[in-house]
Amino acid sequence: MRLRLFATLRNLAGAKELEMEAPPTAGALLEELSRRWGKAFDDQLFDDERHLLPGVIVLVNGRHIAHLDGRETPLCDGDAVDLFPPLAGG
């Protein structure tokens, strides 16, 4: 599976793209990444109740998980996942 990270997530992970074995679901991937890269990374994704923060975008093969099965969206080793934190602009 190819994982591409954007904005502040790149800095926190120290990489913009990774090849990795796909966990079973998008939610499992997010939890794995939070464990791997710690609280600062986790705080970019989840609120205190482990819900995704508004504005977090997770794309699986170009489709937002909100339009698939949410955090239960299945992942396969051939998938491409793009992960964006909440973004602000001006």
URRA-V900429 format. One record per backbone hydrogen bond with DSSP energy under -1.0 kcal/mol. NH is the residue of the N-H (numbers start at 1). CO is the residue of the C=O. If there is no record, write none. Layout:
[[NH;CO] [NH;CO]]
This chain:
[[2;79] [3;18] [4;81] [5;16] [6;83] [9;6] [10;7] [12;8] [13;9] [14;10] [15;10] [18;3] [20;1] [26;73] [27;71] [29;25] [30;26] [31;27] [32;28] [33;29] [34;30] [35;31] [36;32] [37;33] [38;34] [42;38] [43;39] [44;41] [45;42] [46;42] [47;51] [50;47] [53;45] [56;53] [57;84] [59;82] [60;63] [61;80] [63;60] [65;58] [67;64] [68;65] [70;65] [72;69] [73;70] [75;24] [79;76] [81;2] [82;59] [83;4] [84;57]]
